[in-house]
Each structure stands twice: as C-alpha cells, then as structure tokens.
Amino acid sequence: MDKTLWEIVSHVLEAMGLFFIPFLGWTLMQIISHSKQIIILESKVNDSLDRRMLSIERKVENLEYKLDKKISAIEENVIDCKMSINTLITEKFETLMAIMSNKSDKRNVIENN
C-alpha cells in the first residue's frame, strides 16, 4: 500500500511538474522582460526630466540676469533722481537766501533813511 501511495504521489507530482515548471519558467521570463522594459522606460523618463530641468534652469538664470540688470538700472535712476532733487533744493535754498538777503538790505536802507 505504501508503494502505491508513493507511486500515486509521484505520478501526481510529475503531472503537476509538466504544467507547473513551464508555467513558472514563462512567468519568470515575463517578469525579466517587463523589468527590462521598466528600466528602459525609467531611463527615458529620467532623460526627459533632465532636459526639462536644464530648460527651467536656463530660463531662471536668464530671468535672474534680467532682474539684476533692471535692478541696476533702477538704482542708477534713483541715484540720478536724488542728485537732481539735491541740486534743485540747493538752488531753491540759495534763491531764498538771496531774497532774504535783498529784503534785509532793503530794510537796512529804509531804516537808515
């Protein structure tokens, strides 16, 4: 009885092996094939992301350059405006001082007469 039981188990395992081993091999080959495709796809995605990042970095650098240029121009304009305002204030102050001096001279002349 033991011999027949082991023979039956052996035949069942052989029959399962006829289907299971090729199925296992096919499954492993599919997994390897899909892994290769995933690796290729990942490298393509990484290349695309690298190109986009470089493009964005160039745009940002260009924007930084333009901003620095505009900031420099604004600083120059502010300095020019400050100098113009100081010049105008100085001229107006000198004019007021001259007017005050003239009025003081006229008052002195009137008082002396």
GUFIMAR-775129 format. One record per atom (N, C-alpha, C): residue in one letter; atom name; x, y, z. Coordinates in nm, 2 decimals, decimal comma, always signed. Example, Ala and Ser with C-alpha at 12.3 -4.5 7.8 and 13.67 -1.06 7.14 Angstrom:
BEGIN
res;atom;east;north;up
a;N;+1,32;-0,57;+0,78;
a;CA;+1,23;-0,45;+0,78;
a;C;+1,32;-0,33;+0,78;
s;N;+1,28;-0,22;+0,71;
s;CA;+1,37;-0,11;+0,71;
s;C;+1,29;+0,00;+0,79;
This chain:
BEGIN
res;atom;east;north;up
m;N;+0,08;-0,12;+0,00;
m;CA;+0,00;+0,00;+0,00;
m;C;+0,09;+0,13;+0,00;
d;N;+0,19;+0,12;+0,07;
d;CA;+0,28;+0,24;+0,08;
d;C;+0,34;+0,26;-0,06;
k;N;+0,37;+0,15;-0,13;
k;CA;+0,43;+0,17;-0,26;
k;C;+0,34;+0,23;-0,35;
t;N;+0,21;+0,19;-0,35;
t;CA;+0,12;+0,25;-0,44;
t;C;+0,09;+0,40;-0,41;
l;N;+0,08;+0,43;-0,28;
l;CA;+0,06;+0,57;-0,24;
l;C;+0,17;+0,66;-0,29;
w;N;+0,30;+0,61;-0,28;
w;CA;+0,41;+0,69;-0,32;
w;C;+0,41;+0,69;-0,47;
e;N;+0,37;+0,59;-0,54;
e;CA;+0,36;+0,59;-0,69;
e;C;+0,25;+0,69;-0,73;
i;N;+0,14;+0,70;-0,66;
i;CA;+0,03;+0,79;-0,70;
i;C;+0,08;+0,94;-0,68;
v;N;+0,15;+0,96;-0,56;
v;CA;+0,20;+1,09;-0,53;
v;C;+0,31;+1,13;-0,64;
s;N;+0,39;+1,03;-0,67;
s;CA;+0,49;+1,06;-0,77;
s;C;+0,43;+1,09;-0,91;
h;N;+0,33;+1,02;-0,95;
h;CA;+0,26;+1,05;-1,08;
h;C;+0,19;+1,19;-1,07;
v;N;+0,13;+1,22;-0,96;
v;CA;+0,06;+1,35;-0,95;
v;C;+0,16;+1,46;-0,96;
l;N;+0,28;+1,44;-0,89;
l;CA;+0,38;+1,55;-0,89;
l;C;+0,44;+1,56;-1,03;
e;N;+0,46;+1,45;-1,10;
e;CA;+0,51;+1,45;-1,24;
e;C;+0,42;+1,53;-1,33;
a;N;+0,29;+1,50;-1,31;
a;CA;+0,19;+1,56;-1,39;
a;C;+0,18;+1,71;-1,36;
m;N;+0,19;+1,75;-1,23;
m;CA;+0,20;+1,89;-1,20;
m;C;+0,32;+1,95;-1,25;
g;N;+0,43;+1,88;-1,24;
g;CA;+0,56;+1,94;-1,29;
g;C;+0,55;+1,96;-1,44;
l;N;+0,48;+1,88;-1,52;
l;CA;+0,47;+1,91;-1,66;
l;C;+0,40;+2,04;-1,69;
f;N;+0,31;+2,09;-1,61;
f;CA;+0,25;+2,22;-1,63;
f;C;+0,31;+2,33;-1,55;
f;N;+0,35;+2,30;-1,42;
f;CA;+0,39;+2,40;-1,33;
f;C;+0,53;+2,45;-1,37;
i;N;+0,62;+2,37;-1,41;
i;CA;+0,76;+2,41;-1,44;
i;C;+0,76;+2,50;-1,56;
p;N;+0,70;+2,46;-1,67;
p;CA;+0,69;+2,55;-1,79;
p;C;+0,62;+2,69;-1,75;
f;N;+0,51;+2,68;-1,67;
f;CA;+0,44;+2,80;-1,63;
f;C;+0,53;+2,89;-1,55;
l;N;+0,61;+2,83;-1,46;
l;CA;+0,70;+2,90;-1,37;
l;C;+0,81;+2,97;-1,46;
g;N;+0,86;+2,89;-1,55;
g;CA;+0,96;+2,95;-1,64;
g;C;+0,91;+3,06;-1,73;
w;N;+0,79;+3,04;-1,78;
w;CA;+0,73;+3,15;-1,86;
w;C;+0,70;+3,28;-1,77;
t;N;+0,66;+3,26;-1,65;
t;CA;+0,63;+3,37;-1,56;
t;C;+0,76;+3,44;-1,53;
l;N;+0,87;+3,37;-1,50;
l;CA;+1,00;+3,43;-1,47;
l;C;+1,05;+3,51;-1,59;
m;N;+1,03;+3,45;-1,71;
m;CA;+1,08;+3,52;-1,84;
m;C;+0,99;+3,65;-1,86;
q;N;+0,86;+3,65;-1,83;
q;CA;+0,78;+3,77;-1,84;
q;C;+0,82;+3,87;-1,74;
i;N;+0,85;+3,83;-1,62;
i;CA;+0,90;+3,92;-1,52;
i;C;+1,03;+3,99;-1,56;
i;N;+1,12;+3,91;-1,61;
i;CA;+1,25;+3,97;-1,66;
i;C;+1,23;+4,06;-1,77;
s;N;+1,14;+4,02;-1,87;
s;CA;+1,11;+4,11;-1,98;
s;C;+1,05;+4,24;-1,94;
h;N;+0,95;+4,23;-1,85;
h;CA;+0,89;+4,36;-1,80;
h;C;+0,99;+4,44;-1,72;
s;N;+1,08;+4,38;-1,65;
s;CA;+1,18;+4,45;-1,57;
s;C;+1,27;+4,53;-1,66;
k;N;+1,31;+4,47;-1,78;
k;CA;+1,39;+4,54;-1,87;
k;C;+1,32;+4,66;-1,93;
q;N;+1,19;+4,64;-1,97;
q;CA;+1,11;+4,75;-2,02;
q;C;+1,09;+4,86;-1,92;
i;N;+1,07;+4,83;-1,80;
i;CA;+1,06;+4,93;-1,69;
i;C;+1,19;+5,01;-1,68;
i;N;+1,30;+4,94;-1,69;
i;CA;+1,43;+5,01;-1,68;
i;C;+1,45;+5,10;-1,79;
i;N;+1,42;+5,06;-1,92;
i;CA;+1,43;+5,14;-2,03;
i;C;+1,34;+5,26;-2,02;
l;N;+1,21;+5,24;-1,98;
l;CA;+1,12;+5,35;-1,96;
l;C;+1,17;+5,45;-1,86;
e;N;+1,22;+5,40;-1,75;
e;CA;+1,27;+5,48;-1,64;
e;C;+1,39;+5,57;-1,69;
s;N;+1,48;+5,51;-1,77;
s;CA;+1,59;+5,59;-1,83;
s;C;+1,53;+5,70;-1,92;
k;N;+1,43;+5,67;-2,00;
k;CA;+1,37;+5,77;-2,09;
k;C;+1,31;+5,88;-2,01;
v;N;+1,24;+5,84;-1,91;
v;CA;+1,17;+5,95;-1,82;
v;C;+1,28;+6,03;-1,75;
n;N;+1,38;+5,97;-1,71;
n;CA;+1,49;+6,05;-1,64;
n;C;+1,56;+6,15;-1,74;
d;N;+1,58;+6,10;-1,87;
d;CA;+1,64;+6,19;-1,97;
d;C;+1,54;+6,31;-2,00;
s;N;+1,41;+6,28;-2,01;
s;CA;+1,32;+6,38;-2,03;
s;C;+1,32;+6,48;-1,92;
l;N;+1,32;+6,43;-1,79;
l;CA;+1,32;+6,52;-1,68;
l;C;+1,45;+6,60;-1,67;
d;N;+1,56;+6,54;-1,71;
d;CA;+1,69;+6,62;-1,71;
d;C;+1,68;+6,73;-1,81;
r;N;+1,63;+6,70;-1,93;
r;CA;+1,61;+6,81;-2,03;
r;C;+1,52;+6,92;-1,98;
r;N;+1,41;+6,88;-1,92;
r;CA;+1,32;+6,99;-1,87;
r;C;+1,38;+7,07;-1,76;
m;N;+1,46;+7,00;-1,67;
m;CA;+1,52;+7,08;-1,56;
m;C;+1,63;+7,17;-1,62;
l;N;+1,70;+7,13;-1,72;
l;CA;+1,80;+7,22;-1,78;
l;C;+1,74;+7,34;-1,84;
s;N;+1,62;+7,31;-1,91;
s;CA;+1,55;+7,42;-1,97;
s;C;+1,50;+7,52;-1,87;
i;N;+1,45;+7,47;-1,76;
i;CA;+1,40;+7,56;-1,65;
i;C;+1,51;+7,63;-1,59;
e;N;+1,63;+7,56;-1,56;
e;CA;+1,74;+7,63;-1,51;
e;C;+1,79;+7,74;-1,60;
r;N;+1,79;+7,72;-1,73;
r;CA;+1,83;+7,83;-1,82;
r;C;+1,74;+7,95;-1,81;
k;N;+1,61;+7,92;-1,81;
k;CA;+1,51;+8,02;-1,80;
k;C;+1,53;+8,10;-1,67;
v;N;+1,55;+8,03;-1,56;
v;CA;+1,57;+8,10;-1,43;
v;C;+1,70;+8,19;-1,43;
e;N;+1,80;+8,13;-1,49;
e;CA;+1,93;+8,21;-1,50;
e;C;+1,91;+8,33;-1,58;
n;N;+1,84;+8,32;-1,69;
n;CA;+1,81;+8,43;-1,78;
n;C;+1,72;+8,54;-1,71;
l;N;+1,62;+8,49;-1,63;
l;CA;+1,54;+8,58;-1,56;
l;C;+1,62;+8,65;-1,45;
e;N;+1,71;+8,58;-1,38;
e;CA;+1,79;+8,64;-1,28;
e;C;+1,88;+8,75;-1,34;
y;N;+1,94;+8,72;-1,46;
y;CA;+2,02;+8,82;-1,53;
y;C;+1,94;+8,94;-1,56;
k;N;+1,82;+8,92;-1,61;
k;CA;+1,74;+9,04;-1,65;
k;C;+1,70;+9,12;-1,53;
l;N;+1,66;+9,05;-1,42;
l;CA;+1,63;+9,12;-1,29;
l;C;+1,75;+9,20;-1,24;
d;N;+1,87;+9,14;-1,24;
d;CA;+1,98;+9,21;-1,19;
d;C;+2,01;+9,34;-1,28;
k;N;+1,99;+9,32;-1,41;
k;CA;+2,01;+9,43;-1,50;
k;C;+1,91;+9,55;-1,47;
k;N;+1,78;+9,51;-1,45;
k;CA;+1,68;+9,61;-1,42;
k;C;+1,70;+9,67;-1,28;
i;N;+1,74;+9,59;-1,19;
i;CA;+1,77;+9,65;-1,05;
i;C;+1,88;+9,75;-1,06;
s;N;+1,99;+9,72;-1,14;
s;CA;+2,10;+9,81;-1,15;
s;C;+2,05;+9,94;-1,22;
a;N;+1,97;+9,93;-1,32;
a;CA;+1,91;+10,05;-1,39;
a;C;+1,83;+10,13;-1,29;
i;N;+1,75;+10,06;-1,21;
i;CA;+1,66;+10,14;-1,11;
i;C;+1,75;+10,21;-1,01;
e;N;+1,86;+10,14;-0,97;
e;CA;+1,95;+10,20;-0,87;
e;C;+2,01;+10,33;-0,93;
e;N;+2,05;+10,32;-1,05;
e;CA;+2,11;+10,43;-1,12;
e;C;+2,01;+10,55;-1,13;
n;N;+1,89;+10,51;-1,17;
n;CA;+1,79;+10,62;-1,18;
n;C;+1,76;+10,68;-1,04;
v;N;+1,75;+10,60;-0,94;
v;CA;+1,73;+10,66;-0,81;
v;C;+1,84;+10,75;-0,77;
i;N;+1,96;+10,71;-0,79;
i;CA;+2,08;+10,80;-0,76;
i;C;+2,07;+10,93;-0,84;
d;N;+2,04;+10,92;-0,97;
d;CA;+2,02;+11,04;-1,05;
d;C;+1,91;+11,13;-1,00;
c;N;+1,80;+11,07;-0,96;
c;CA;+1,69;+11,15;-0,90;
c;C;+1,73;+11,22;-0,77;
k;N;+1,80;+11,15;-0,69;
k;CA;+1,85;+11,21;-0,56;
k;C;+1,94;+11,32;-0,59;
m;N;+2,03;+11,31;-0,69;
m;CA;+2,12;+11,42;-0,72;
m;C;+2,04;+11,54;-0,78;
s;N;+1,94;+11,51;-0,86;
s;CA;+1,86;+11,62;-0,92;
s;C;+1,78;+11,69;-0,81;
i;N;+1,73;+11,61;-0,72;
i;CA;+1,65;+11,68;-0,61;
i;C;+1,74;+11,76;-0,52;
n;N;+1,86;+11,71;-0,49;
n;CA;+1,95;+11,78;-0,41;
n;C;+2,00;+11,91;-0,48;
t;N;+2,02;+11,90;-0,61;
t;CA;+2,06;+12,02;-0,68;
t;C;+1,94;+12,13;-0,68;
l;N;+1,82;+12,08;-0,70;
l;CA;+1,71;+12,17;-0,70;
l;C;+1,69;+12,24;-0,56;
i;N;+1,70;+12,15;-0,46;
i;CA;+1,68;+12,21;-0,33;
i;C;+1,79;+12,31;-0,30;
t;N;+1,91;+12,28;-0,34;
t;CA;+2,02;+12,37;-0,31;
t;C;+2,00;+12,50;-0,39;
e;N;+1,95;+12,49;-0,51;
e;CA;+1,92;+12,62;-0,59;
e;C;+1,81;+12,70;-0,52;
k;N;+1,70;+12,63;-0,48;
k;CA;+1,59;+12,70;-0,42;
k;C;+1,63;+12,76;-0,29;
f;N;+1,72;+12,69;-0,21;
f;CA;+1,76;+12,74;-0,09;
f;C;+1,85;+12,87;-0,11;
e;N;+1,94;+12,86;-0,21;
e;CA;+2,02;+12,98;-0,24;
e;C;+1,94;+13,09;-0,29;
t;N;+1,83;+13,07;-0,37;
t;CA;+1,74;+13,17;-0,41;
t;C;+1,67;+13,24;-0,29;
l;N;+1,62;+13,15;-0,20;
l;CA;+1,56;+13,21;-0,08;
l;C;+1,65;+13,29;+0,00;
m;N;+1,78;+13,24;+0,01;
m;CA;+1,88;+13,32;+0,09;
m;C;+1,91;+13,45;+0,02;
a;N;+1,91;+13,45;-0,11;
a;CA;+1,93;+13,58;-0,18;
a;C;+1,82;+13,67;-0,16;
i;N;+1,69;+13,62;-0,17;
i;CA;+1,58;+13,70;-0,15;
i;C;+1,58;+13,76;-0,01;
m;N;+1,61;+13,67;+0,09;
m;CA;+1,61;+13,72;+0,23;
m;C;+1,72;+13,82;+0,25;
s;N;+1,83;+13,80;+0,18;
s;CA;+1,94;+13,90;+0,19;
s;C;+1,90;+14,03;+0,13;
n;N;+1,83;+14,03;+0,01;
n;CA;+1,79;+14,15;-0,05;
n;C;+1,69;+14,23;+0,04;
k;N;+1,59;+14,15;+0,10;
k;CA;+1,50;+14,22;+0,19;
k;C;+1,56;+14,28;+0,31;
s;N;+1,66;+14,21;+0,36;
s;CA;+1,74;+14,26;+0,47;
s;C;+1,81;+14,38;+0,43;
d;N;+1,87;+14,38;+0,32;
d;CA;+1,94;+14,50;+0,27;
d;C;+1,85;+14,62;+0,25;
k;N;+1,73;+14,59;+0,19;
k;CA;+1,63;+14,70;+0,17;
k;C;+1,58;+14,76;+0,30;
r;N;+1,56;+14,67;+0,40;
r;CA;+1,51;+14,71;+0,53;
r;C;+1,62;+14,80;+0,60;
n;N;+1,75;+14,76;+0,58;
n;CA;+1,85;+14,84;+0,64;
n;C;+1,86;+14,98;+0,57;
v;N;+1,84;+14,98;+0,44;
v;CA;+1,84;+15,11;+0,37;
v;C;+1,73;+15,20;+0,41;
i;N;+1,61;+15,14;+0,43;
i;CA;+1,49;+15,22;+0,47;
i;C;+1,51;+15,27;+0,61;
e;N;+1,56;+15,19;+0,70;
e;CA;+1,58;+15,23;+0,84;
e;C;+1,69;+15,34;+0,84;
n;N;+1,79;+15,33;+0,76;
n;CA;+1,90;+15,43;+0,76;
n;C;+1,85;+15,56;+0,70;
n;N;+1,75;+15,56;+0,62;
n;CA;+1,70;+15,69;+0,56;
n;C;+1,61;+15,75;+0,65;
